[in-house]
Amino acid sequence: MRVLFLRPEGAEVPSSWRGMEIVNISIFKPKCLDYELPKNEYSAIAFTSVNGVRCAKKLPKFYRVYAVGPATAAEVVKLLGVNPLVPRNYEVSELVKEISEEDSVLMFRSQLADVNDVRVVADKVDVVRNYTLELNGDAVSAVRRILEDCEVDVVAVTSPSIARVVAGFLKPCVLVASIGPTTSKVLSEAGVKFIEAEDHTIEGVLKKIEEVVRA
């Protein structure tokens, strides 16, 4: 079985997993952006992605740090040497619930991220857009051909940005696996049928694929 991932450059993806052949084609390249800090001190800082951590070149004074999931948490440990607080479910919506009790939070996000998912705590959260994702046109063309020609059995869609790019290329011959609710929402709006991982990680996606295929 061939599984196609579309993770950005620099993201970790296994080459195989329990008999699955895994191919990763990076359709996005992360680019760090310059930014200014809105304030000098916050009760907490929060990261919603690995790239948000890698592009955090300036930090305010803070007392606690949050990360959306295990991979992001691992990058925080590399950067700061501390273990961040991580929500039980690895989604931005769950991270927002975790930080809702904080007095003030600085959140590092992609320039492409949806602002609506943090609006419920907008009065206490400042958002810094410290990176963007640049689309690789040649890679997108290659992915389109692979999906339209049904050259893989499964495509793993691991972010809303990826979902928006590939939704129009998907055919019934390829099983679509979503990493979680935010990504699934984009796929649903595009009329795409998919399965969704219960554990919103790369391993969680692979486990869900295995469960469905072997059922």
C-alpha positions as CSV (number, residue, x, y, z in Angstrom):
1,M,0.0,0.0,0.0
2,R,1.3,3.4,-1.0
3,V,0.5,6.4,1.2
4,L,1.1,10.0,0.1
5,F,1.9,12.7,2.6
6,L,2.3,16.4,1.6
7,R,4.1,17.7,4.6
8,P,6.1,21.0,4.3
9,E,9.9,20.9,3.9
10,G,11.6,20.1,7.1
11,A,8.7,18.1,8.5
12,E,9.4,14.6,9.8
13,V,7.6,11.8,7.9
14,P,8.5,8.1,8.2
15,S,9.5,6.3,4.9
16,S,7.5,3.2,5.9
17,W,5.1,2.1,8.6
18,R,3.8,-1.4,9.3
19,G,4.1,-2.5,5.7
20,M,2.9,0.8,4.2
21,E,5.2,2.5,1.7
22,I,5.1,6.2,2.5
23,V,5.9,8.9,0.0
24,N,6.2,12.6,1.0
25,I,6.1,15.4,-1.5
26,S,6.4,18.8,0.0
27,I,4.0,21.2,-1.6
28,F,4.9,24.0,0.9
29,K,8.2,25.5,1.9
30,P,8.2,27.4,5.3
31,K,9.6,30.9,5.3
32,C,10.3,32.8,8.6
33,L,8.9,36.3,8.8
34,D,10.2,39.3,10.7
35,Y,7.9,40.5,13.4
36,E,7.6,42.9,16.4
37,L,6.5,41.9,19.9
38,P,3.2,43.6,20.8
39,K,4.2,43.6,24.5
40,N,7.2,42.8,26.5
41,E,5.6,40.4,29.0
42,Y,2.8,37.8,28.9
43,S,1.6,35.2,31.4
44,A,2.1,32.6,28.6
45,I,3.2,32.0,25.0
46,A,1.7,29.4,22.7
47,F,2.8,27.6,19.6
48,T,0.4,26.0,17.1
49,S,3.1,24.3,14.8
50,V,6.6,23.2,14.6
51,N,7.4,26.0,12.2
52,G,6.0,28.5,14.6
53,V,8.7,27.4,17.1
54,R,11.5,27.3,14.6
55,C,10.7,30.8,13.4
56,A,10.4,32.3,17.0
57,K,13.4,34.6,16.8
58,K,12.2,37.0,19.4
59,L,10.4,36.1,22.6
60,P,8.8,38.2,25.4
61,K,9.1,37.5,29.1
62,F,6.7,34.7,30.0
63,Y,5.8,32.3,32.8
64,R,4.3,29.3,30.9
65,V,4.4,27.8,27.5
66,Y,1.9,25.8,25.5
67,A,2.2,23.6,22.4
68,V,-0.6,22.2,20.2
69,G,0.9,18.7,20.1
70,P,3.8,16.3,20.7
71,A,5.9,17.4,17.6
72,T,5.5,21.0,18.4
73,A,6.3,20.3,22.1
74,A,9.5,18.6,21.0
75,E,10.6,21.7,19.2
76,V,9.8,23.8,22.2
77,V,12.1,21.6,24.3
78,K,14.9,22.2,21.8
79,L,14.3,25.9,21.8
80,L,13.7,26.7,25.4
81,G,14.7,23.6,27.4
82,V,11.3,23.3,29.1
83,N,8.4,21.0,28.7
84,P,5.3,22.9,27.5
85,L,1.7,22.2,28.4
86,V,-0.1,20.2,25.7
87,P,-3.9,19.7,25.3
88,R,-5.3,16.2,25.5
89,N,-6.5,16.5,21.9
90,Y,-4.0,18.0,19.5
91,E,-6.1,20.7,17.9
92,V,-5.9,24.5,18.0
93,S,-9.4,24.6,19.4
94,E,-8.3,22.5,22.3
95,L,-5.2,24.6,22.8
96,V,-7.5,27.7,23.0
97,K,-9.4,26.0,25.8
98,E,-6.2,25.4,27.7
99,I,-5.0,29.0,27.5
100,S,-8.5,30.5,28.3
101,E,-7.6,30.9,32.0
102,E,-4.4,32.8,31.3
103,D,-4.3,36.6,31.8
104,S,-2.4,37.3,28.5
105,V,-1.0,35.1,25.8
106,L,1.3,35.6,22.8
107,M,0.5,33.0,20.1
108,F,2.9,32.3,17.2
109,R,1.1,31.3,14.0
110,S,1.3,30.9,10.3
111,Q,0.4,33.9,8.1
112,L,-2.1,31.5,6.4
113,A,-3.8,30.4,9.7
114,D,-7.5,31.1,10.2
115,V,-8.0,33.8,12.8
116,N,-11.5,32.6,13.7
117,D,-10.3,29.6,15.7
118,V,-9.0,31.9,18.5
119,R,-11.7,34.5,18.4
120,V,-13.2,33.2,21.7
121,V,-10.1,34.4,23.5
122,A,-9.3,37.4,21.4
123,D,-9.5,39.7,24.3
124,K,-6.4,38.1,25.9
125,V,-4.4,36.7,23.0
126,D,-2.1,38.6,20.8
127,V,-1.2,36.7,17.6
128,V,2.2,37.0,15.9
129,R,2.4,35.8,12.3
130,N,6.1,34.7,12.3
131,Y,6.1,32.4,9.3
132,T,4.4,31.7,6.0
133,L,4.2,28.7,3.7
134,E,5.3,29.2,0.1
135,L,3.6,27.0,-2.5
136,N,5.9,24.9,-4.7
137,G,4.2,24.9,-8.1
138,D,6.2,22.0,-9.6
139,A,5.4,19.8,-6.5
140,V,1.7,20.7,-6.8
141,S,1.7,19.6,-10.5
142,A,3.4,16.3,-9.6
143,V,0.8,15.7,-6.8
144,R,-2.1,16.5,-9.1
145,R,-0.9,14.0,-11.6
146,I,-0.3,11.3,-9.0
147,L,-3.8,11.8,-7.5
148,E,-5.7,12.1,-10.8
149,D,-3.9,9.0,-12.1
150,C,-4.6,7.0,-8.9
151,E,-0.9,6.2,-8.4
152,V,-1.3,6.0,-4.6
153,D,-3.8,4.2,-2.4
154,V,-4.1,6.8,0.3
155,V,-3.4,10.5,0.7
156,A,-2.9,11.9,4.2
157,V,-4.1,15.5,4.6
158,T,-2.4,17.0,7.6
159,S,-3.4,20.7,7.6
160,P,-6.2,23.0,6.3
161,S,-3.7,24.6,3.9
162,I,-2.9,21.3,2.3
163,A,-6.5,20.4,2.1
164,R,-7.3,23.6,0.2
165,V,-4.6,22.9,-2.4
166,V,-5.5,19.2,-3.1
167,A,-9.2,19.0,-2.6
168,G,-9.9,19.5,-6.3
169,F,-7.5,16.7,-7.4
170,L,-9.0,13.9,-5.3
171,K,-10.8,11.0,-6.9
172,P,-12.7,8.0,-5.4
173,C,-9.8,5.7,-6.2
174,V,-7.7,7.3,-3.5
175,L,-8.7,7.1,0.2
176,V,-8.4,10.5,1.9
177,A,-7.2,10.5,5.6
178,S,-7.6,13.7,7.6
179,I,-5.5,14.5,10.6
180,G,-8.2,16.2,12.6
181,P,-11.4,18.4,12.7
182,T,-9.9,21.6,11.4
183,T,-8.5,19.9,8.3
184,S,-11.7,17.8,8.0
185,K,-13.8,21.0,7.9
186,V,-12.0,22.2,4.8
187,L,-12.4,18.8,3.1
188,S,-16.1,18.7,4.0
189,E,-16.7,22.1,2.5
190,A,-15.1,20.9,-0.7
191,G,-17.4,17.9,-0.8
192,V,-14.6,15.4,-0.2
193,K,-15.2,12.0,1.5
194,F,-12.6,11.1,4.1
195,I,-11.7,9.3,7.3
196,E,-10.4,11.2,10.3
197,A,-7.8,10.2,12.8
198,E,-8.9,10.0,16.5
199,D,-5.3,10.9,17.6
200,H,-4.4,14.0,15.7
201,T,-0.8,13.1,14.9
202,I,1.1,11.5,12.0
203,E,1.0,8.2,13.8
204,G,-2.7,8.7,14.5
205,V,-3.3,9.1,10.8
206,L,-1.4,6.0,10.0
207,K,-3.2,4.0,12.6
208,K,-6.6,5.1,11.2
209,I,-5.5,4.2,7.7
210,E,-4.5,0.7,9.0
211,E,-7.7,0.3,10.9
212,V,-9.9,1.2,7.9
213,V,-8.0,-0.7,5.2
214,R,-7.8,-3.9,7.3
215,A,-11.4,-3.8,8.5
